Amino acid sequence: MPDSFVEIAGTPTTEEMLKRIEELGSFIEESADDSEQEGHLTERLVDALHEAELFRMLLPKPYNGLEVTPVTFMRSIEAVARRDASTAWCLCQQNGCSMSAAIARPDVAALIWGDDPRGALAWGPGKATAVPVEGGYRVTCDLSFCSGMHNSTWLGAHCVVLENGEPQKDAIGKATIRTMLIPKSEIEINYIWDVIGLRATGSDGYVLKDHFVPLEHSVIRDKEEELTYRTSLYLFRQTNLYACGFSGVAIGTARSMLEAFKKLSIDKRPRLAKTVLKENMVVQHEVALAEAKLNAAWRFLNTELEDIWAAVLKTDELTVDQRMRIRLASTHGIHEAKQVADLVYDAAGASAVFHSSPFERRYRDIRTVTQQMQGRRSHYHTVGNYLLGGEPDLSSV
């Protein structure tokens, strides 16, 4: 590794990260409309996010990463989401991807992140296969939902490895999945992201056919034995950090809507009503209920992450039970936040439908959050089955 990696800075605290985000807060919010119109984060916003090292929260320290705790990560994403959900979403996605540096060959991780202060990785789901050839793989894929790909320097593809035309199996009989790491300069973007919400995430896709990828530019995710850099943070799976981070996106978005409604209620008197909203008993009840839901969901997630992190530091392992707890608290946070957003949007009346309002884009965004994988209500089934003694389904935890 380059000598520059010898000097490792301390891990920023939650308070330090929140201060960085607060200093950027107004700019993030002011950039939201331009980002949405462009279909991805603006170049000036990306510059500012890189300057604050917000793409490096989960990156290992040897590659100039911050390596923050799961609690700090979730709270940072939530704080950004109060300003703009799409920005928070991209940060969550690309930070999760950067955990791949801990399983990549050190020289490859240095190439992607350590030697490039703007290095960033993005990927998404879809059909992808890899055929072993001398020196690497021939990759064919058709991928989408690659959030943040427009400001990324590398892209990933989760490929089923084929052997004689059939999926290669691992030691326990499961199909081998290798994630290919490909310079973005080698692909063409497939512009498909025409959606109702999270428009500025630029979650487009790309297609490759029989594209060569060197063996060293591939990794196997979520296996401890694959780690090339091992600290407590990387005992957590990328899925665990995605779950709590995307829950932070939902909670932060709902929080900003609720606070905006409190301000609106001071002066707004609906047509034919005798009082302003804040004096309406039904509104008072709904605001109290929303506050209870959102605060409880945030504290549940925050407390679980704090407790699990403390346990992992002591035991040097992340158990199935802890992974299930993260999934439950994260899913709960997303859906409680959605309920708060629904309540606020309804209570705001016609004021909420204008693009210039603090509700319209955020409502579209949070509804989009709940439609993707981390927001699936089936996660409750996964955890409930485990709590009742069923065979654990670890595919989403």
C-alpha positions as YAML, in Angstrom:
chain: A
units: angstrom
residues:
- id: 1
  name: MET
  ca: [0.00, 0.00, 0.00]
- id: 2
  name: PRO
  ca: [1.14, 3.60, -0.53]
- id: 3
  name: ASP
  ca: [2.85, 5.24, 2.46]
- id: 4
  name: SER
  ca: [-0.02, 7.70, 2.73]
- id: 5
  name: PHE
  ca: [-2.15, 4.88, 4.14]
- id: 6
  name: VAL
  ca: [0.05, 4.66, 7.23]
- id: 7
  name: GLU
  ca: [-1.46, 7.80, 8.71]
- id: 8
  name: ILE
  ca: [-4.95, 6.85, 9.89]
- id: 9
  name: ALA
  ca: [-7.19, 9.56, 11.27]
- id: 10
  name: GLY
  ca: [-9.54, 8.95, 14.18]
- id: 11
  name: THR
  ca: [-13.15, 7.99, 13.61]
- id: 12
  name: PRO
  ca: [-15.47, 11.02, 13.61]
- id: 13
  name: THR
  ca: [-18.13, 11.03, 16.30]
- id: 14
  name: THR
  ca: [-21.83, 11.29, 15.58]
- id: 15
  name: GLU
  ca: [-21.77, 14.90, 16.71]
- id: 16
  name: GLU
  ca: [-18.90, 15.72, 14.38]
- id: 17
  name: MET
  ca: [-20.67, 14.17, 11.40]
- id: 18
  name: LEU
  ca: [-23.92, 15.95, 12.21]
- id: 19
  name: LYS
  ca: [-22.02, 19.24, 12.38]
- id: 20
  name: ARG
  ca: [-20.61, 18.66, 8.88]
- id: 21
  name: ILE
  ca: [-24.10, 17.95, 7.59]
- id: 22
  name: GLU
  ca: [-25.60, 20.97, 9.33]
- id: 23
  name: GLU
  ca: [-23.03, 23.21, 7.65]
- id: 24
  name: LEU
  ca: [-24.10, 21.78, 4.28]
- id: 25
  name: GLY
  ca: [-27.81, 21.58, 5.10]
- id: 26
  name: SER
  ca: [-29.08, 24.69, 3.36]
- id: 27
  name: PHE
  ca: [-27.08, 23.95, 0.22]
- id: 28
  name: ILE
  ca: [-28.40, 20.38, 0.06]
- id: 29
  name: GLU
  ca: [-31.97, 21.65, 0.35]
- id: 30
  name: GLU
  ca: [-31.44, 24.44, -2.17]
- id: 31
  name: SER
  ca: [-29.97, 21.95, -4.67]
- id: 32
  name: ALA
  ca: [-32.91, 19.54, -4.50]
- id: 33
  name: ASP
  ca: [-34.99, 21.05, -7.31]
- id: 34
  name: ASP
  ca: [-32.04, 21.34, -9.70]
- id: 35
  name: SER
  ca: [-30.99, 17.77, -8.93]
- id: 36
  name: GLU
  ca: [-34.51, 16.51, -9.58]
- id: 37
  name: GLN
  ca: [-34.66, 18.34, -12.91]
- id: 38
  name: GLU
  ca: [-31.29, 16.93, -13.97]
- id: 39
  name: GLY
  ca: [-32.27, 13.43, -12.89]
- id: 40
  name: HIS
  ca: [-29.21, 13.07, -10.66]
- id: 41
  name: LEU
  ca: [-27.33, 15.03, -8.02]
- id: 42
  name: THR
  ca: [-25.85, 18.25, -9.41]
- id: 43
  name: GLU
  ca: [-22.11, 18.46, -9.91]
- id: 44
  name: ARG
  ca: [-21.81, 21.28, -7.37]
- id: 45
  name: LEU
  ca: [-23.67, 19.25, -4.77]
- id: 46
  name: VAL
  ca: [-21.52, 16.17, -5.40]
- id: 47
  name: ASP
  ca: [-18.43, 18.37, -5.01]
- id: 48
  name: ALA
  ca: [-19.68, 19.60, -1.64]
- id: 49
  name: LEU
  ca: [-20.53, 16.08, -0.46]
- id: 50
  name: HIS
  ca: [-17.05, 14.88, -1.40]
- id: 51
  name: GLU
  ca: [-15.49, 17.86, 0.37]
- id: 52
  name: ALA
  ca: [-17.33, 16.86, 3.55]
- id: 53
  name: GLU
  ca: [-16.25, 13.20, 3.02]
- id: 54
  name: LEU
  ca: [-19.87, 12.05, 3.17]
- id: 55
  name: PHE
  ca: [-19.27, 9.37, 0.53]
- id: 56
  name: ARG
  ca: [-16.58, 7.85, 2.78]
- id: 57
  name: MET
  ca: [-18.46, 7.13, 5.99]
- id: 58
  name: LEU
  ca: [-18.30, 3.32, 5.62]
- id: 59
  name: LEU
  ca: [-15.03, 3.17, 3.69]
- id: 60
  name: PRO
  ca: [-12.07, 1.49, 5.51]
- id: 61
  name: LYS
  ca: [-9.54, 3.87, 6.98]
- id: 62
  name: PRO
  ca: [-6.57, 2.49, 4.98]
- id: 63
  name: TYR
  ca: [-8.24, 3.89, 1.85]
- id: 64
  name: ASN
  ca: [-8.87, 7.31, 3.39]
- id: 65
  name: GLY
  ca: [-12.28, 6.34, 4.73]
- id: 66
  name: LEU
  ca: [-13.96, 7.43, 7.95]
- id: 67
  name: GLU
  ca: [-15.18, 4.01, 9.11]
- id: 68
  name: VAL
  ca: [-17.96, 5.46, 11.30]
- id: 69
  name: THR
  ca: [-20.17, 3.33, 13.53]
- id: 70
  name: PRO
  ca: [-23.57, 2.04, 12.35]
- id: 71
  name: VAL
  ca: [-25.30, 4.49, 14.70]
- id: 72
  name: THR
  ca: [-23.35, 7.43, 13.34]
- id: 73
  name: PHE
  ca: [-24.05, 6.30, 9.79]
- id: 74
  name: MET
  ca: [-27.81, 5.98, 10.31]
- id: 75
  name: ARG
  ca: [-28.07, 9.33, 12.09]
- id: 76
  name: SER
  ca: [-25.99, 11.04, 9.39]
- id: 77
  name: ILE
  ca: [-28.20, 9.69, 6.63]
- id: 78
  name: GLU
  ca: [-31.30, 10.73, 8.58]
- id: 79
  name: ALA
  ca: [-29.92, 14.26, 9.00]
- id: 80
  name: VAL
  ca: [-29.28, 14.56, 5.24]
- id: 81
  name: ALA
  ca: [-32.76, 13.21, 4.49]
- id: 82
  name: ARG
  ca: [-34.32, 16.05, 6.48]
- id: 83
  name: ARG
  ca: [-32.92, 18.26, 3.72]
- id: 84
  name: ASP
  ca: [-33.36, 16.00, 0.70]
- id: 85
  name: ALA
  ca: [-34.25, 12.32, 0.42]
- id: 86
  name: SER
  ca: [-32.52, 11.71, -2.92]
- id: 87
  name: THR
  ca: [-29.21, 13.02, -1.63]
- id: 88
  name: ALA
  ca: [-29.52, 10.84, 1.46]
- id: 89
  name: TRP
  ca: [-30.46, 7.84, -0.66]
- id: 90
  name: CYS
  ca: [-27.39, 8.16, -2.88]
- id: 91
  name: LEU
  ca: [-25.13, 8.58, 0.14]
- id: 92
  name: CYS
  ca: [-26.60, 5.49, 1.77]
- id: 93
  name: GLN
  ca: [-26.28, 3.42, -1.39]
- id: 94
  name: GLN
  ca: [-22.74, 4.45, -2.26]
- id: 95
  name: ASN
  ca: [-21.48, 4.19, 1.30]
- id: 96
  name: GLY
  ca: [-22.84, 0.65, 1.46]
- id: 97
  name: CYS
  ca: [-21.08, -0.15, -1.80]
- id: 98
  name: SER
  ca: [-17.81, 1.24, -0.42]
- id: 99
  name: MET
  ca: [-17.75, -1.52, 2.21]
- id: 100
  name: SER
  ca: [-16.54, -3.69, -0.69]
- id: 101
  name: ALA
  ca: [-13.11, -2.19, -0.10]
- id: 102
  name: ALA
  ca: [-12.85, -4.45, 2.94]
- id: 103
  name: ILE
  ca: [-13.21, -7.58, 0.78]
- id: 104
  name: ALA
  ca: [-11.35, -6.43, -2.33]
- id: 105
  name: ARG
  ca: [-7.68, -6.98, -3.00]
- id: 106
  name: PRO
  ca: [-5.87, -4.08, -1.30]
- id: 107
  name: ASP
  ca: [-4.35, -2.85, -4.56]
- id: 108
  name: VAL
  ca: [-7.80, -2.84, -6.20]
- id: 109
  name: ALA
  ca: [-9.39, -1.03, -3.24]
- id: 110
  name: ALA
  ca: [-6.59, 1.52, -3.43]
- id: 111
  name: LEU
  ca: [-7.19, 1.97, -7.15]
- id: 112
  name: ILE
  ca: [-10.92, 2.61, -6.71]
- id: 113
  name: TRP
  ca: [-10.95, 4.66, -3.50]
- id: 114
  name: GLY
  ca: [-7.52, 5.24, -1.98]
- id: 115
  name: ASP
  ca: [-5.87, 6.84, -4.99]
- id: 116
  name: ASP
  ca: [-8.99, 8.74, -6.08]
- id: 117
  name: PRO
  ca: [-10.53, 11.19, -3.59]
- id: 118
  name: ARG
  ca: [-13.72, 11.13, -5.68]
- id: 119
  name: GLY
  ca: [-13.81, 7.36, -6.04]
- id: 120
  name: ALA
  ca: [-17.32, 5.95, -5.68]
- id: 121
  name: LEU
  ca: [-19.03, 2.67, -6.51]
- id: 122
  name: ALA
  ca: [-22.68, 2.02, -7.42]
- id: 123
  name: TRP
  ca: [-24.64, -1.05, -8.41]
- id: 124
  name: GLY
  ca: [-28.17, -2.34, -8.82]
- id: 125
  name: PRO
  ca: [-30.18, -5.52, -9.37]
- id: 126
  name: GLY
  ca: [-30.92, -7.35, -12.58]
- id: 127
  name: LYS
  ca: [-29.81, -10.31, -14.66]
- id: 128
  name: ALA
  ca: [-26.06, -10.86, -14.65]
- id: 129
  name: THR
  ca: [-23.83, -13.82, -15.45]
- id: 130
  name: ALA
  ca: [-20.09, -14.36, -15.51]
- id: 131
  name: VAL
  ca: [-18.26, -17.07, -17.46]
- id: 132
  name: PRO
  ca: [-14.75, -17.91, -16.21]
- id: 133
  name: VAL
  ca: [-11.99, -17.36, -18.78]
- id: 134
  name: GLU
  ca: [-8.24, -17.04, -18.54]
- id: 135
  name: GLY
  ca: [-7.43, -14.16, -16.22]
- id: 136
  name: GLY
  ca: [-10.99, -13.31, -15.28]
- id: 137
  name: TYR
  ca: [-14.60, -13.45, -16.47]
- id: 138
  name: ARG
  ca: [-16.78, -12.62, -19.44]
- id: 139
  name: VAL
  ca: [-19.73, -10.67, -18.07]
- id: 140
  name: THR
  ca: [-23.19, -10.27, -19.57]
- id: 141
  name: CYS
  ca: [-25.73, -8.19, -17.67]
- id: 142
  name: ASP
  ca: [-28.80, -5.98, -17.86]
- id: 143
  name: LEU
  ca: [-28.99, -3.96, -14.65]
- id: 144
  name: SER
  ca: [-31.18, -1.18, -13.27]
- id: 145
  name: PHE
  ca: [-31.77, 0.81, -10.06]
- id: 146
  name: CYS
  ca: [-28.09, 1.80, -9.92]
- id: 147
  name: SER
  ca: [-28.61, 4.70, -7.53]
- id: 148
  name: GLY
  ca: [-25.82, 7.26, -7.67]
- id: 149
  name: MET
  ca: [-24.28, 5.86, -10.84]
- id: 150
  name: HIS
  ca: [-23.98, 9.29, -12.43]
- id: 151
  name: ASN
  ca: [-21.45, 10.48, -9.87]
- id: 152
  name: SER
  ca: [-19.75, 7.08, -9.48]
- id: 153
  name: THR
  ca: [-16.39, 6.18, -10.95]
- id: 154
  name: TRP
  ca: [-16.94, 2.41, -10.82]
- id: 155
  name: LEU
  ca: [-20.00, 0.19, -11.21]
- id: 156
  name: GLY
  ca: [-20.77, -3.24, -9.84]
- id: 157
  name: ALA
  ca: [-22.59, -6.28, -11.22]
- id: 158
  name: HIS
  ca: [-23.70, -9.17, -8.99]
- id: 159
  name: CYS
  ca: [-23.13, -12.12, -11.33]
- id: 160
  name: VAL
  ca: [-24.11, -15.77, -11.20]
- id: 161
  name: VAL
  ca: [-20.94, -17.62, -12.15]
- id: 162
  name: LEU
  ca: [-21.66, -20.16, -14.90]
- id: 163
  name: GLU
  ca: [-19.82, -23.43, -15.41]
- id: 164
  name: ASN
  ca: [-20.67, -25.36, -18.58]
- id: 165
  name: GLY
  ca: [-23.76, -23.16, -18.90]
- id: 166
  name: GLU
  ca: [-25.02, -23.96, -15.38]
- id: 167
  name: PRO
  ca: [-24.67, -21.99, -12.13]
- id: 168
  name: GLN
  ca: [-21.49, -22.84, -10.28]
- id: 169
  name: LYS
  ca: [-22.26, -24.07, -6.73]
- id: 170
  name: ASP
  ca: [-20.45, -23.24, -3.51]
- id: 171
  name: ALA
  ca: [-19.64, -25.64, -0.66]
- id: 172
  name: ILE
  ca: [-23.24, -25.67, 0.59]
- id: 173
  name: GLY
  ca: [-24.85, -26.03, -2.81]
- id: 174
  name: LYS
  ca: [-25.81, -22.39, -3.45]
- id: 175
  name: ALA
  ca: [-25.12, -20.58, -6.70]
- id: 176
  name: THR
  ca: [-21.84, -18.67, -6.59]
- id: 177
  name: ILE
  ca: [-22.37, -14.92, -6.85]
- id: 178
  name: ARG
  ca: [-19.37, -12.74, -7.62]
- id: 179
  name: THR
  ca: [-19.62, -8.97, -7.76]
- id: 180
  name: MET
  ca: [-17.71, -7.55, -10.70]
- id: 181
  name: LEU
  ca: [-16.12, -4.12, -10.35]
- id: 182
  name: ILE
  ca: [-16.08, -2.23, -13.64]
- id: 183
  name: PRO
  ca: [-14.79, 1.27, -14.46]
- id: 184
  name: LYS
  ca: [-17.73, 3.45, -15.42]
- id: 185
  name: SER
  ca: [-15.74, 4.59, -18.44]
- id: 186
  name: GLU
  ca: [-16.30, 1.12, -19.91]
- id: 187
  name: ILE
  ca: [-20.11, 1.26, -19.92]
- id: 188
  name: GLU
  ca: [-22.90, 3.30, -21.43]
- id: 189
  name: ILE
  ca: [-25.74, 4.45, -19.20]
- id: 190
  name: ASN
  ca: [-29.18, 3.10, -20.00]
- id: 191
  name: TYR
  ca: [-31.48, 6.03, -19.15]
- id: 192
  name: ILE
  ca: [-34.56, 4.38, -17.64]
- id: 193
  name: TRP
  ca: [-35.14, 6.35, -14.42]
- id: 194
  name: ASP
  ca: [-38.47, 8.09, -15.16]
- id: 195
  name: VAL
  ca: [-40.29, 7.79, -11.84]
- id: 196
  name: ILE
  ca: [-42.59, 9.45, -9.32]
- id: 197
  name: GLY
  ca: [-40.10, 9.96, -6.50]
- id: 198
  name: LEU
  ca: [-36.39, 9.90, -5.60]
- id: 199
  name: ARG
  ca: [-35.92, 11.29, -9.08]
- id: 200
  name: ALA
  ca: [-32.55, 12.84, -8.28]
- id: 201
  name: THR
  ca: [-30.99, 9.48, -7.38]
- id: 202
  name: GLY
  ca: [-30.38, 8.86, -11.08]
- id: 203
  name: SER
  ca: [-31.05, 5.16, -10.58]
- id: 204
  name: ASP
  ca: [-30.51, 4.27, -14.20]
- id: 205
  name: GLY
  ca: [-28.93, 1.08, -15.52]
- id: 206
  name: TYR
  ca: [-26.47, -0.37, -17.96]
- id: 207
  name: VAL
  ca: [-26.07, -3.37, -20.27]
- id: 208
  name: LEU
  ca: [-22.92, -5.40, -21.00]
- id: 209
  name: LYS
  ca: [-22.46, -8.34, -23.34]
- id: 210
  name: ASP
  ca: [-19.47, -10.66, -23.08]
- id: 211
  name: HIS
  ca: [-17.42, -7.93, -21.38]
- id: 212
  name: PHE
  ca: [-14.07, -8.98, -19.89]
- id: 213
  name: VAL
  ca: [-13.46, -8.28, -16.19]
- id: 214
  name: PRO
  ca: [-10.13, -9.24, -14.57]
- id: 215
  name: LEU
  ca: [-10.35, -11.76, -11.74]
- id: 216
  name: GLU
  ca: [-8.88, -9.28, -9.26]
- id: 217
  name: HIS
  ca: [-11.73, -6.88, -10.05]
- id: 218
  name: SER
  ca: [-14.28, -9.21, -8.48]
- id: 219
  name: VAL
  ca: [-15.35, -9.94, -4.91]
- id: 220
  name: ILE
  ca: [-17.65, -12.25, -2.98]
- id: 221
  name: ARG
  ca: [-19.77, -10.21, -0.58]
- id: 222
  name: ASP
  ca: [-21.01, -10.89, 2.95]
- id: 223
  name: LYS
  ca: [-18.60, -13.67, 3.86]
- id: 224
  name: GLU
  ca: [-16.28, -13.00, 6.78]
- id: 225
  name: GLU
  ca: [-13.59, -15.28, 5.35]
- id: 226
  name: GLU
  ca: [-13.36, -12.99, 2.31]
- id: 227
  name: LEU
  ca: [-12.32, -9.95, 4.36]
- id: 228
  name: THR
  ca: [-8.98, -8.43, 3.41]
- id: 229
  name: TYR
  ca: [-9.43, -5.71, 6.03]
- id: 230
  name: ARG
  ca: [-11.09, -6.71, 9.29]
- id: 231
  name: THR
  ca: [-12.50, -4.43, 11.95]
- id: 232
  name: SER
  ca: [-15.79, -4.63, 13.87]
- id: 233
  name: LEU
  ca: [-17.65, -2.53, 11.29]
- id: 234
  name: TYR
  ca: [-17.08, -5.09, 8.53]
- id: 235
  name: LEU
  ca: [-18.62, -7.88, 10.57]
- id: 236
  name: PHE
  ca: [-21.86, -6.11, 9.62]
- id: 237
  name: ARG
  ca: [-23.15, -7.05, 6.19]
- id: 238
  name: GLN
  ca: [-23.83, -4.44, 3.57]
- id: 239
  name: THR
  ca: [-27.50, -5.39, 3.84]
- id: 240
  name: ASN
  ca: [-27.49, -4.46, 7.55]
- id: 241
  name: LEU
  ca: [-26.14, -0.98, 6.87]
- id: 242
  name: TYR
  ca: [-28.43, -0.48, 3.88]
- id: 243
  name: ALA
  ca: [-31.40, -1.41, 6.05]
- id: 244
  name: CYS
  ca: [-30.71, 1.07, 8.84]
- id: 245
  name: GLY
  ca: [-29.53, 3.75, 6.41]
- id: 246
  name: PHE
  ca: [-32.60, 3.61, 4.19]
- id: 247
  name: SER
  ca: [-34.75, 3.60, 7.31]
- id: 248
  name: GLY
  ca: [-32.94, 6.81, 8.21]
- id: 249
  name: VAL
  ca: [-33.93, 8.22, 4.81]
- id: 250
  name: ALA
  ca: [-37.61, 7.55, 5.57]
- id: 251
  name: ILE
  ca: [-37.47, 8.83, 9.16]
- id: 252
  name: GLY
  ca: [-35.60, 12.00, 8.19]
- id: 253
  name: THR
  ca: [-38.01, 12.74, 5.35]
- id: 254
  name: ALA
  ca: [-41.05, 12.26, 7.59]
- id: 255
  name: ARG
  ca: [-39.47, 14.40, 10.30]
- id: 256
  name: SER
  ca: [-38.99, 17.31, 7.91]
- id: 257
  name: MET
  ca: [-42.61, 17.00, 6.78]
- id: 258
  name: LEU
  ca: [-43.88, 16.97, 10.35]
- id: 259
  name: GLU
  ca: [-41.84, 20.02, 11.35]
- id: 260
  name: ALA
  ca: [-43.03, 21.87, 8.24]
- id: 261
  name: PHE
  ca: [-46.62, 21.06, 9.14]
- id: 262
  name: LYS
  ca: [-46.19, 22.45, 12.65]
- id: 263
  name: LYS
  ca: [-45.15, 25.75, 11.10]
- id: 264
  name: LEU
  ca: [-47.99, 25.67, 8.58]
- id: 265
  name: SER
  ca: [-50.55, 25.08, 11.33]
- id: 266
  name: ILE
  ca: [-49.76, 28.38, 13.05]
- id: 267
  name: ASP
  ca: [-51.34, 30.55, 10.36]
- id: 268
  name: LYS
  ca: [-53.35, 28.30, 8.07]
- id: 269
  name: ARG
  ca: [-57.10, 28.45, 8.48]
- id: 270
  name: PRO
  ca: [-58.78, 26.04, 6.05]
- id: 271
  name: ARG
  ca: [-61.68, 27.36, 4.02]
- id: 272
  name: LEU
  ca: [-64.92, 27.43, 6.07]
- id: 273
  name: ALA
  ca: [-63.02, 26.60, 9.27]
- id: 274
  name: LYS
  ca: [-63.38, 28.87, 12.30]
- id: 275
  name: THR
  ca: [-59.87, 28.41, 13.65]
- id: 276
  name: VAL
  ca: [-56.33, 27.91, 12.42]
- id: 277
  name: LEU
  ca: [-55.09, 24.35, 12.22]
- id: 278
  name: LYS
  ca: [-53.10, 24.46, 15.46]
- id: 279
  name: GLU
  ca: [-56.30, 25.12, 17.42]
- id: 280
  name: ASN
  ca: [-58.19, 22.20, 15.87]
- id: 281
  name: MET
  ca: [-58.51, 19.33, 18.36]
- id: 282
  name: VAL
  ca: [-58.35, 16.68, 15.65]
- id: 283
  name: VAL
  ca: [-55.12, 18.18, 14.29]
- id: 284
  name: GLN
  ca: [-53.68, 18.38, 17.80]
- id: 285
  name: HIS
  ca: [-54.43, 14.69, 18.28]
- id: 286
  name: GLU
  ca: [-52.89, 13.73, 14.94]
- id: 287
  name: VAL
  ca: [-49.72, 15.74, 15.54]
- id: 288
  name: ALA
  ca: [-49.22, 14.13, 18.94]
- id: 289
  name: LEU
  ca: [-49.77, 10.70, 17.42]
- id: 290
  name: ALA
  ca: [-47.32, 11.43, 14.61]
- id: 291
  name: GLU
  ca: [-44.70, 12.64, 17.07]
- id: 292
  name: ALA
  ca: [-45.10, 9.50, 19.17]
- id: 293
  name: LYS
  ca: [-44.81, 7.22, 16.13]
- id: 294
  name: LEU
  ca: [-41.77, 8.91, 14.67]
- id: 295
  name: ASN
  ca: [-39.91, 9.42, 17.93]
- id: 296
  name: ALA
  ca: [-40.53, 5.83, 19.02]
- id: 297
  name: ALA
  ca: [-39.41, 4.43, 15.65]
- id: 298
  name: TRP
  ca: [-36.23, 6.54, 15.70]
- id: 299
  name: ARG
  ca: [-35.41, 5.53, 19.28]
- id: 300
  name: PHE
  ca: [-36.08, 1.86, 18.58]
- id: 301
  name: LEU
  ca: [-33.66, 1.88, 15.64]
- id: 302
  name: ASN
  ca: [-31.06, 4.03, 17.38]
- id: 303
  name: THR
  ca: [-31.11, 1.94, 20.58]
- id: 304
  name: GLU
  ca: [-30.89, -1.36, 18.71]
- id: 305
  name: LEU
  ca: [-27.88, -0.14, 16.72]
- id: 306
  name: GLU
  ca: [-26.16, 1.16, 19.85]
- id: 307
  name: ASP
  ca: [-26.74, -2.07, 21.77]
- id: 308
  name: ILE
  ca: [-25.70, -4.33, 18.89]
- id: 309
  name: TRP
  ca: [-22.57, -2.28, 18.17]
- id: 310
  name: ALA
  ca: [-21.52, -2.49, 21.83]
- id: 311
  name: ALA
  ca: [-22.07, -6.26, 21.78]
- id: 312
  name: VAL
  ca: [-20.09, -6.75, 18.56]
- id: 313
  name: LEU
  ca: [-17.16, -4.82, 20.03]
- id: 314
  name: LYS
  ca: [-17.13, -7.26, 22.96]
- id: 315
  name: THR
  ca: [-17.79, -10.55, 21.16]
- id: 316
  name: ASP
  ca: [-16.18, -9.91, 17.76]
- id: 317
  name: GLU
  ca: [-19.17, -11.39, 15.94]
- id: 318
  name: LEU
  ca: [-22.56, -10.38, 14.57]
- id: 319
  name: THR
  ca: [-25.18, -13.01, 15.34]
- id: 320
  name: VAL
  ca: [-28.27, -14.03, 13.40]
- id: 321
  name: ASP
  ca: [-30.39, -12.67, 16.25]
- id: 322
  name: GLN
  ca: [-28.71, -9.25, 15.96]
- id: 323
  name: ARG
  ca: [-29.17, -9.22, 12.20]
- id: 324
  name: MET
  ca: [-32.88, -9.93, 12.68]
- id: 325
  name: ARG
  ca: [-33.12, -7.10, 15.19]
- id: 326
  name: ILE
  ca: [-31.59, -4.66, 12.71]
- id: 327
  name: ARG
  ca: [-34.02, -5.80, 10.03]
- id: 328
  name: LEU
  ca: [-37.04, -5.42, 12.32]
- id: 329
  name: ALA
  ca: [-36.11, -1.97, 13.63]
- id: 330
  name: SER
  ca: [-35.24, -0.75, 10.14]
- id: 331
  name: THR
  ca: [-38.43, -2.01, 8.50]
- id: 332
  name: HIS
  ca: [-40.49, -0.64, 11.37]
- id: 333
  name: GLY
  ca: [-38.85, 2.76, 10.97]
- id: 334
  name: ILE
  ca: [-39.66, 2.92, 7.26]
- id: 335
  name: HIS
  ca: [-43.32, 2.08, 7.71]
- id: 336
  name: GLU
  ca: [-43.91, 4.26, 10.75]
- id: 337
  name: ALA
  ca: [-42.34, 7.14, 8.84]
- id: 338
  name: LYS
  ca: [-44.65, 6.48, 5.89]
- id: 339
  name: GLN
  ca: [-47.67, 6.63, 8.19]
- id: 340
  name: VAL
  ca: [-46.50, 9.97, 9.58]
- id: 341
  name: ALA
  ca: [-45.99, 11.30, 6.04]
- id: 342
  name: ASP
  ca: [-49.51, 10.20, 5.08]
- id: 343
  name: LEU
  ca: [-50.96, 11.89, 8.14]
- id: 344
  name: VAL
  ca: [-49.11, 15.15, 7.53]
- id: 345
  name: TYR
  ca: [-49.90, 15.24, 3.82]
- id: 346
  name: ASP
  ca: [-53.61, 14.77, 4.52]
- id: 347
  name: ALA
  ca: [-53.68, 17.33, 7.32]
- id: 348
  name: ALA
  ca: [-51.92, 19.96, 5.19]
- id: 349
  name: GLY
  ca: [-54.78, 19.88, 2.68]
- id: 350
  name: ALA
  ca: [-54.37, 21.69, -0.62]
- id: 351
  name: SER
  ca: [-51.19, 23.35, 0.65]
- id: 352
  name: ALA
  ca: [-49.41, 20.02, 0.19]
- id: 353
  name: VAL
  ca: [-50.03, 19.63, -3.54]
- id: 354
  name: PHE
  ca: [-47.93, 22.56, -4.73]
- id: 355
  name: HIS
  ca: [-44.43, 21.81, -5.92]
- id: 356
  name: SER
  ca: [-43.18, 24.81, -3.97]
- id: 357
  name: SER
  ca: [-44.48, 23.38, -0.70]
- id: 358
  name: PRO
  ca: [-42.21, 21.46, 1.71]
- id: 359
  name: PHE
  ca: [-44.52, 18.45, 1.37]
- id: 360
  name: GLU
  ca: [-44.97, 17.60, -2.32]
- id: 361
  name: ARG
  ca: [-41.53, 16.26, -3.28]
- id: 362
  name: ARG
  ca: [-40.95, 14.70, 0.12]
- id: 363
  name: TYR
  ca: [-44.25, 12.84, -0.07]
- id: 364
  name: ARG
  ca: [-43.36, 11.45, -3.49]
- id: 365
  name: ASP
  ca: [-39.93, 10.50, -2.20]
- id: 366
  name: ILE
  ca: [-41.05, 8.65, 0.93]
- id: 367
  name: ARG
  ca: [-43.66, 6.77, -1.06]
- id: 368
  name: THR
  ca: [-40.89, 5.63, -3.37]
- id: 369
  name: VAL
  ca: [-38.73, 4.58, -0.42]
- id: 370
  name: THR
  ca: [-41.43, 2.16, 0.73]
- id: 371
  name: GLN
  ca: [-41.75, 0.61, -2.73]
- id: 372
  name: GLN
  ca: [-38.21, -0.77, -2.93]
- id: 373
  name: MET
  ca: [-36.62, -3.83, -1.33]
- id: 374
  name: GLN
  ca: [-35.72, -2.36, 2.04]
- id: 375
  name: GLY
  ca: [-39.33, -1.24, 2.52]
- id: 376
  name: ARG
  ca: [-40.99, -4.59, 1.87]
- id: 377
  name: ARG
  ca: [-43.55, -5.55, 4.48]
- id: 378
  name: SER
  ca: [-42.51, -9.17, 3.94]
- id: 379
  name: HIS
  ca: [-39.54, -8.42, 6.18]
- id: 380
  name: TYR
  ca: [-41.97, -8.61, 9.10]
- id: 381
  name: HIS
  ca: [-42.73, -12.18, 8.03]
- id: 382
  name: THR
  ca: [-39.01, -13.00, 7.93]
- id: 383
  name: VAL
  ca: [-38.46, -11.73, 11.46]
- id: 384
  name: GLY
  ca: [-41.74, -13.11, 12.80]
- id: 385
  name: ASN
  ca: [-40.92, -16.57, 11.47]
- id: 386
  name: TYR
  ca: [-37.55, -16.40, 13.24]
- id: 387
  name: LEU
  ca: [-39.07, -15.18, 16.51]
- id: 388
  name: LEU
  ca: [-41.50, -18.11, 16.46]
- id: 389
  name: GLY
  ca: [-38.73, -20.64, 16.04]
- id: 390
  name: GLY
  ca: [-38.82, -21.13, 12.28]
- id: 391
  name: GLU
  ca: [-35.79, -21.78, 10.12]
- id: 392
  name: PRO
  ca: [-34.15, -18.35, 9.64]
- id: 393
  name: ASP
  ca: [-34.34, -16.87, 6.15]
- id: 394
  name: LEU
  ca: [-31.07, -14.94, 5.94]
- id: 395
  name: SER
  ca: [-31.45, -13.71, 2.37]
- id: 396
  name: SER
  ca: [-32.51, -10.20, 3.43]
- id: 397
  name: VAL
  ca: [-30.76, -9.89, 6.79]
...
